[in-house]
Every structure is written in C-alpha cells, then in structure tokens.
Amino acid sequence: MSKWRKMKRGERCAICDADHYCMVARDGTAVMCMFAMGGKEYKMIDRVGWIHTLDNPMPVTLIPHIEKPKLTKEELVRIMSGYNTGIYNHCTEYGLPVELGLLNACVTPTGYLAIPMYDQCGSIVGIRYRAGTGSKWSEGGSRSGLFMARHIGPLKEPMVICEGPTDCAAMLSMRISAIGRPDCQSCVDMLCKYVRMRGVKHVVILADKDQKEDGRTPGFDGAMKLAAELKKVCRVAVALPRCGNDARQWIKHDDEATIRKWLNGAINL
C-alpha cells in the first residue's frame, strides 16, 4: 500500500491550507504539499511535491469521501466567466506561451491559470488549473477533455496531438494545427471521435521525452497506445521533439519551417 493518500473532503493541508490536491502520510506525520516549496522534493510522473514533516501529526481517522456531482456545461461556463481573460502578464512571468489565450485560458483571482476542457463536439466538460510552480489539478466535478483552439482559421495538416495545454499552445504559436489532452493516457476515445467528425486525414502524436530512471517512457508508450486506435480512422505517426523534452522547449530552438519539416517526416504507423 502506498505511504501517501489524497486529502479527503473536509481536510486541509497543514502547510498551504488547500482543501484538495495535496497528500498526507497514512500515519499523519507528514504532508506532501503541491504548492509550498521546501523540505524534500518528491517527483512523480506528472507533478512535483514537497514533503514536510509535521510537529503535530494530522488525525489518522479518515473522513468519508463524498464525490462531487459532475458539473453541467452551464455551471462550468459560469465558473470560467468569473475569471480574468488577461493572461499576458501571467504567461510572461512564468515563461508560458501567450497562445494559451487561443485555448480560452483565464487567470483566477488567486493567480492560477484556468484552461477549459472540451469534448469532441466542442462543449465544455471541465476546467484544468495550473499553478506557477507547474502543479496541475482540475475543478471538482470536471470531466477530462481536450484543449482546443476556438475561432481561428483553418490550419494545415498534419494535426498535432500534444500532451497538455502549454505544449498545444506552443505548437499553435508556430501556426501548426494542434490539439491537447490532459496527459499521455487520457481521452483516446474522444480524440478518435474528434478526428472522425472533423474529417482529419493526417495526425502526428507528439510525445514528451520523459524516460524515467527505470527505463520507462510513459509519454512515448501513451502515444503508441493512442496511435493504435487512431490509425483505424486516419494516417497517424508518432514523433518526439527534435530538440528539448517537449514542445515548449522545442520551439525555443527551431523555427516553424524546421518544425513542420520534422513533423512531416515522421514515419506513419
């Protein structure tokens, strides 16, 4: 059994006072805070936390967890409407592509980035938050969905499928047709439906270079699983960035023409 468990409804992190996302040791003697740096750094597949030993351990008794009902489209739209659409200063401060604005990203009153997630038909199904530290979580009651640009003109194929909204925005900054998913394993069925509905003929899945110490490559493995399904409906290739570990790092080294040439040269499966 894992040493750590997620915070339960009614609990708050003893370090940052957040009521979600942080984790607590099962014996209550430490917390793994996703927001407050300090203590021992703990790296996971998709995030980094910091372990803080507690002078006063948290109660071990678990509070019954009540799953929050799924939010409706109207409720999600209402939440997003309360956020600030001016994201330029936030993006420049944290080195993020300003093209996140094309994904309808906003900034919350607490300074977090909020990016809507959509289903294959373009209806909002969830909201993903991103802290300046890189920590990510979703609005309670959200469903996983796609990060997609709205109301921009047609872009050339191949369409690039990225891991996360910031990589998607990085490709859009190069005027490359792109769509994102929350992580390297999610939204397979939704992406297949999206490609079929939009009549997309050629897709390149851009995987992160994220090989772990034990040899695992979750980004590439997830891309191959998606490719196995997508090739039933279109031409599909899997590519890794020519430079850097992901799209955000790649665009710092190559121009649009070089990136397009690399993507077009990816071998179809």
Secondary structure, DSSP 8 states (H G I E B T S, - for coil): --SEEE--TT---TTT--SSS-EEETTSSEEEESSS--SEEEE-SS-EEEEEE-SS----S-----------HHHHHHHHHTSB---HHHHHHHT--GGGGGGT-EE-TTS-EEEEEE-TTS-EEEEEEE-TTS-EEE-TT----BEE--S-----SSEEEEESHHHHHHHHHTT--EEEESSSSS-HHHHHHHHHHHT--EEEEE------TTS--HHHHHHHHHHHHHTTTSEEEEE--SSSSSHHHHTTT--HHHHHHHHHTS-B-
